[in-house]
Amino acid sequence: MVITKISQEYDIHIPNEFHQTLHAGQEVAVNVDAQGRLVITPIDKIRETLMESFGLWANRTDQPADSVEYVNEMRRGQRLDSGFNLPS
């Protein structure tokens, strides 16, 4: 754990050990997790992850090209209360 202070202007000094990960002037996303910890994520890492997953479902022959059509088709499936014989 590394401890730092938040200034009166809400600036945070990034300790030296994180300088290789976070660079001055770099754009970052700042969030708070469920435990109240700040999570700082470089925007370029977010974009890189999105680009890796972009098109993941492209060229699938087992799914319609239109995602709305696909979801509507799934919703037309049987419901638990309409035709399933569940063991008692």
C-alpha positions as CSV (number, residue, x, y, z in Angstrom):
1,M,0.0,0.0,0.0
2,V,1.2,3.5,-0.8
3,I,-0.1,6.5,1.0
4,T,-0.4,10.0,-0.5
5,K,-2.3,13.2,0.3
6,I,-5.0,15.0,-1.6
7,S,-4.2,18.7,-1.7
8,Q,-6.6,21.6,-1.0
9,E,-7.1,21.8,-4.8
10,Y,-7.9,18.1,-4.9
11,D,-4.6,17.3,-6.7
12,I,-3.1,13.9,-5.9
13,H,0.7,13.3,-6.1
14,I,1.3,10.1,-7.9
15,P,4.2,8.3,-6.1
16,N,7.4,7.5,-8.0
17,E,6.7,3.8,-8.2
18,F,3.7,4.4,-10.4
19,H,5.4,6.8,-12.9
20,Q,6.1,4.0,-15.3
21,T,2.4,3.2,-15.4
22,L,0.9,6.7,-15.3
23,H,2.5,9.6,-17.1
24,A,2.1,13.3,-16.6
25,G,-0.5,14.7,-18.9
26,Q,-2.1,11.3,-19.5
27,E,-5.9,11.1,-19.6
28,V,-7.3,8.7,-17.1
29,A,-10.7,7.5,-15.9
30,V,-11.2,7.8,-12.1
31,N,-13.8,5.6,-10.4
32,V,-14.6,4.5,-6.9
33,D,-15.0,0.7,-6.3
34,A,-17.4,-0.9,-3.8
35,Q,-14.9,-0.6,-1.0
36,G,-14.5,3.2,-1.6
37,R,-11.0,2.9,-3.3
38,L,-10.1,5.1,-6.2
39,V,-9.5,3.2,-9.4
40,I,-7.4,5.1,-11.9
41,T,-7.4,3.6,-15.4
42,P,-5.5,5.1,-18.4
43,I,-8.0,5.9,-21.2
44,D,-5.6,4.4,-23.8
45,K,-5.9,1.0,-21.9
46,I,-9.7,1.2,-22.0
47,R,-9.6,1.9,-25.7
48,E,-7.1,-0.9,-26.3
49,T,-9.3,-3.4,-24.5
50,L,-12.4,-2.2,-26.4
51,M,-10.6,-2.6,-29.8
52,E,-9.5,-6.1,-28.8
53,S,-13.1,-7.1,-28.3
54,F,-14.5,-5.1,-31.2
55,G,-16.0,-7.4,-33.8
56,L,-15.8,-10.4,-31.6
57,W,-19.2,-11.6,-32.9
58,A,-18.6,-10.5,-36.5
59,N,-19.0,-13.0,-39.3
60,R,-20.9,-15.5,-37.2
61,T,-23.1,-17.7,-39.3
62,D,-25.1,-19.1,-36.4
63,Q,-26.6,-15.7,-35.5
64,P,-28.5,-13.2,-37.6
65,A,-26.6,-10.1,-38.7
66,D,-29.3,-8.0,-37.1
67,S,-28.9,-8.0,-33.3
68,V,-32.4,-6.8,-32.8
69,E,-33.7,-9.7,-34.8
70,Y,-31.5,-12.1,-32.8
71,V,-32.8,-10.8,-29.4
72,N,-36.4,-10.9,-30.6
73,E,-35.9,-14.5,-31.8
74,M,-34.5,-15.5,-28.3
75,R,-37.5,-13.8,-26.7
76,R,-39.9,-15.9,-28.8
77,G,-38.6,-19.1,-27.1
78,Q,-40.6,-21.2,-24.7
79,R,-41.2,-19.8,-21.3
80,L,-41.0,-21.9,-18.1
81,D,-44.7,-21.6,-17.6
82,S,-45.6,-22.6,-21.2
83,G,-44.9,-26.1,-22.1
84,F,-42.0,-27.3,-19.9
85,N,-42.7,-30.4,-17.8
86,L,-40.7,-29.8,-14.7
87,P,-40.1,-32.6,-12.2
88,S,-42.1,-32.2,-9.1
